[in-house]
Amino acid sequence: MKTIVCKLLFISTVLVALTSASCNRQSTVGSSETNADTICLGPDFSADSAYFYCEQQCAFGPRTMNSKAHDDCRKWIVDKFQTFGCTVEEQNADLKGYDGTILKATNIIAHYRPEAKKRILLCAHWDARPWADNDRDEKNWYKPVLAANDGASGVAVMMEIARLIQNDTTLNIGVDFICFDAEDWGAPQWTGLQMDDSWALGARHWAENYKPKENTEIIYGILLDMVGGENARFYKEAFSMKYAPRIVDRVWSAAQTVGYSGYFPQEQGGGVTDDHVPVNTIAGIPTIDIVPHYPFDENSSFGPTWHTIDDTMEHIDRKTLKAVGQTIIQVLYSE
């Protein structure tokens, strides 16, 4: 990922809440707290667990397309979701990269309660960028990115959610967890090519082949992209506001309820060429993107480690994982 296709200036500052507010947690899975002002639903999201899943992906090395690390990590992801009780399918495809390279891609689709008719889509990409083309040192531009944040963090949050809900039959919905492949093979900056259609190849393939099962409906989707970075703030992404503003409002309201409004400012960021675009425009599923925006970062508005060799576990923040994960839990249990 990606390109910013529109930019806004911010003139206000945001006071960041780093810890969750006290609330009355109501769940068949988690414990309850008393004397609280707000209602938190669902189990406690474990940032330590999500951090571990992120770390495990990185242990394979950069999961670049057509590599052994990519194939080994695919098997591990499939196994983990199956361990959490999901029905897992693999959607294989030969996709053509910007440079003509044939990419052996696999979208990993894990279904929680596959029989449920009303469904929510949670998604993230799992491949790693093969070139650190935004690194400050041009000597690193042709090196692969470990992709701790830009890839592994979103998958890790989904895994922890799958672990938490695996034995809970009280949810009124099914959940489809999709790990999109071939997202980050977009044309490198050093080519000078502006090719928005070279990104999100796996998501586009899935969207083009999406056929809902009889009497089932994915009512909306949430994309998790780079959701573990230090000092991350998730502004309202422009395409999300265009295609699914009500879902944006629902998620940002959930963040406020669970005490993480500081991570989710009530301000709009740029439009991002990301996996949610084909899900919206081709599959027709209203889908939002939870993606960080760093309006004052000198290296990139996606943050200091984006597409650099510094996208490592050293810069993954458990507090960010917790803020995003607990917010998504709140959204699911509010249905």
Beta strands, then each sheet from edge to edge (+ up, - down):
strand 1: 24-26
strand 2: 39-41
strand 3: 87-96
strand 4: 102-112
strand 5: 118-125
strand 6: 174-180
strand 7: 217-224
strand 8: 287-290
sheet 1: 1+ 2+
sheet 2: 3+ 4- 6+ 5+ 7+ 8+
end
